[in-house]
């Protein structure tokens, strides 16, 4: 990206506050379970022993979580049956 020649690079206060990023301020808790043929592998790889696995991330990162675990794709190991959303306080950190 080229820098505009008219840019002064002068530091200063913003004239208006930045808008709130709602997706970043929202937790996405995905809950799912392993397909029966993949259950033993998942229990070993992720050390979970129950029937369901729950992962919490920021809603802005939800796409990457689903893509990384190939949710909804052929040969996926997990089936997510529910994603709960909860708005978090601006001072909270997002769990991963």
NUVEX-38916 format. One line per field, with one value per residue: x negated, z negated, y of N, C-alpha, C in turn; residue number from 1. Coordinates in pm, whole numbers. Example, Ala and Ser with C-alpha at 12.3 -4.5 7.8 and 13.67 -1.06 7.14 Angstrom:
<rs>
nu <- -1319, -1285
nw <- -780, -708
nv <- -569, -225
cau <- -1230, -1367
caw <- -780, -714
cav <- -450, -106
cu <- -1320, -1290
cw <- -780, -787
cv <- -330, 3
vexvex <- 1, 2
</rs>
This chain:
<rs>
nu <- -85, -63, -173, 13, -87, -5, 21, -43, -143, -111, -64, 225, 527, 815, 1094, 1349, 1473, 1367, 1579, 1751, 1636, 1841, 1830, 1580, 1623, 1786, 1838, 1802, 1924, 1871, 2027, 1998, 1981, 1790, 1788, 1886, 1696, 1464, 1423, 1243, 992, 1012, 1052, 802, 624, 715, 757, 1009, 1280, 1550, 1878, 1927, 1763, 1654, 1569, 1446, 1425, 1345, 1611, 1529, 1324, 1440, 1486, 1232, 1187, 1390, 1310, 1052, 1103, 1250, 1531, 1848, 1757, 1679, 1566, 1517, 1415, 1561, 1894, 2063, 2320, 2432, 2389, 2327, 2371, 2228, 2212, 1922, 1753, 1560, 1313, 1255, 1073, 1054, 1122, 939
nw <- 0, 85, -59, -104, 42, -67, -333, -667, -892, -1148, -1491, -1694, -1885, -1829, -1644, -1674, -1877, -1824, -1666, -1845, -1822, -1767, -1712, -1815, -2080, -2161, -2289, -2153, -2208, -2117, -2103, -2070, -1942, -1891, -1584, -1578, -1465, -1485, -1747, -1936, -1846, -1881, -2158, -2246, -2119, -2210, -2476, -2601, -2786, -2806, -2650, -2503, -2364, -2446, -2322, -2362, -2208, -2059, -1882, -1648, -1570, -1523, -1267, -1194, -1384, -1318, -1059, -1100, -1236, -1047, -1045, -938, -696, -465, -609, -858, -1200, -1414, -1512, -1537, -1738, -1855, -1897, -2127, -2201, -2376, -2502, -2603, -2868, -2803, -2929, -2974, -2886, -2594, -2603, -2488
nv <- -117, 212, 520, 809, 1109, 1346, 1299, 1390, 1271, 1360, 1332, 1301, 1356, 1152, 1266, 1163, 896, 555, 313, 51, -279, -519, -798, -864, -812, -1013, -1334, -1658, -1966, -2277, -2585, -2928, -3265, -3565, -3744, -4083, -4261, -4119, -4062, -4190, -4103, -3825, -3810, -3892, -3704, -3449, -3484, -3512, -3645, -3665, -3674, -3448, -3160, -2840, -2529, -2206, -1893, -1574, -1414, -1295, -1459, -1699, -1813, -1906, -2106, -2291, -2352, -2455, -2693, -2812, -2807, -2900, -2986, -3254, -3557, -3446, -3430, -3348, -3256, -2970, -2875, -2658, -2309, -2072, -1729, -1458, -1137, -972, -793, -498, -505, -770, -1068, -1276, -1615, -1900
cau <- 0, -141, -133, 57, -186, 53, 25, -138, -189, -102, 12, 324, 645, 920, 1206, 1461, 1427, 1383, 1698, 1728, 1634, 1933, 1782, 1467, 1675, 1881, 1781, 1872, 1897, 1916, 2037, 2023, 1934, 1717, 1855, 1848, 1575, 1350, 1423, 1120, 882, 1031, 1028, 658, 559, 757, 768, 1140, 1335, 1695, 1941, 1927, 1646, 1696, 1457, 1488, 1334, 1414, 1693, 1449, 1234, 1520, 1464, 1105, 1208, 1469, 1229, 940, 1153, 1326, 1670, 1940, 1697, 1671, 1462, 1494, 1411, 1659, 2019, 2105, 2466, 2481, 2293, 2389, 2302, 2242, 2134, 1830, 1711, 1442, 1191, 1233, 998, 1125, 1060, 920
caw <- 0, 93, -152, -36, 30, -147, -474, -748, -1001, -1274, -1592, -1763, -1935, -1731, -1658, -1721, -1927, -1731, -1695, -1914, -1737, -1833, -1701, -1907, -2216, -2181, -2300, -2082, -2272, -2028, -2169, -1974, -1980, -1786, -1511, -1648, -1408, -1517, -1890, -2004, -1805, -1947, -2302, -2266, -2076, -2286, -2617, -2664, -2819, -2802, -2519, -2431, -2374, -2437, -2298, -2362, -2140, -2019, -1763, -1532, -1535, -1508, -1133, -1192, -1464, -1239, -944, -1149, -1268, -929, -1084, -826, -575, -458, -694, -979, -1320, -1510, -1467, -1630, -1739, -1910, -1927, -2211, -2196, -2496, -2496, -2717, -2906, -2726, -3003, -2979, -2776, -2529, -2627, -2366
cav <- 0, 336, 626, 930, 1216, 1454, 1261, 1468, 1184, 1433, 1259, 1382, 1287, 1125, 1359, 1083, 765, 445, 233, -76, -398, -611, -936, -883, -803, -1122, -1469, -1765, -2094, -2385, -2715, -3035, -3398, -3636, -3851, -4205, -4323, -4033, -4032, -4236, -4015, -3695, -3824, -3898, -3580, -3332, -3525, -3493, -3776, -3662, -3690, -3320, -3073, -2701, -2440, -2066, -1800, -1452, -1433, -1252, -1570, -1820, -1868, -1980, -2226, -2386, -2394, -2536, -2826, -2855, -2828, -2890, -3041, -3399, -3617, -3368, -3512, -3296, -3198, -2866, -2870, -2532, -2203, -1970, -1600, -1378, -1014, -963, -658, -457, -536, -914, -1128, -1385, -1745, -1978
cu <- -90, -84, -99, -44, -136, 57, -83, -202, -191, -15, 110, 438, 743, 1035, 1330, 1407, 1450, 1510, 1660, 1733, 1716, 1886, 1666, 1514, 1775, 1806, 1867, 1830, 1958, 1915, 2072, 1972, 1866, 1809, 1802, 1720, 1448, 1332, 1293, 1002, 892, 1006, 879, 590, 591, 782, 904, 1206, 1486, 1748, 1931, 1798, 1696, 1572, 1511, 1381, 1410, 1495, 1617, 1358, 1308, 1496, 1339, 1114, 1282, 1389, 1116, 983, 1242, 1471, 1759, 1883, 1699, 1551, 1426, 1496, 1518, 1784, 2062, 2256, 2519, 2364, 2370, 2305, 2331, 2153, 2049, 1801, 1583, 1312, 1159, 1145, 1078, 1050, 1042, 904
cw <- 0, -5, -71, -62, -57, -296, -553, -858, -1136, -1369, -1659, -1811, -1820, -1753, -1710, -1775, -1821, -1765, -1766, -1814, -1806, -1826, -1795, -2052, -2248, -2188, -2219, -2148, -2186, -2105, -2066, -2026, -1861, -1713, -1565, -1596, -1439, -1667, -1959, -1971, -1876, -2096, -2331, -2234, -2167, -2433, -2677, -2678, -2811, -2661, -2437, -2459, -2357, -2425, -2290, -2297, -2114, -1893, -1637, -1483, -1511, -1373, -1131, -1273, -1382, -1120, -988, -1179, -1158, -963, -962, -696, -579, -540, -816, -1100, -1420, -1440, -1573, -1623, -1793, -1929, -2003, -2206, -2323, -2482, -2622, -2748, -2833, -2798, -3010, -2864, -2720, -2556, -2495, -2400
cv <- 124, 439, 750, 1042, 1331, 1421, 1334, 1383, 1256, 1351, 1353, 1296, 1263, 1221, 1288, 951, 657, 367, 103, -190, -506, -756, -963, -882, -914, -1254, -1564, -1896, -2204, -2516, -2821, -3167, -3463, -3732, -3983, -4268, -4243, -4011, -4071, -4146, -3881, -3703, -3825, -3764, -3462, -3362, -3492, -3630, -3780, -3684, -3563, -3244, -2930, -2613, -2298, -1980, -1671, -1477, -1394, -1364, -1701, -1889, -1955, -2109, -2332, -2438, -2486, -2678, -2883, -2888, -2806, -2943, -3194, -3446, -3531, -3461, -3472, -3247, -3096, -2856, -2740, -2435, -2095, -1844, -1522, -1255, -1006, -817, -625, -489, -684, -959, -1243, -1513, -1816, -2123
vexvex <- 1, 2, 3, 4, 5, 6, 7, 8, 9, 10, 11, 12, 13, 14, 15, 16, 17, 18, 19, 20, 21, 22, 23, 24, 25, 26, 27, 28, 29, 30, 31, 32, 33, 34, 35, 36, 37, 38, 39, 40, 41, 42, 43, 44, 45, 46, 47, 48, 49, 50, 51, 52, 53, 54, 55, 56, 57, 58, 59, 60, 61, 62, 63, 64, 65, 66, 67, 68, 69, 70, 71, 72, 73, 74, 75, 76, 77, 78, 79, 80, 81, 82, 83, 84, 85, 86, 87, 88, 89, 90, 91, 92, 93, 94, 95, 96
</rs>
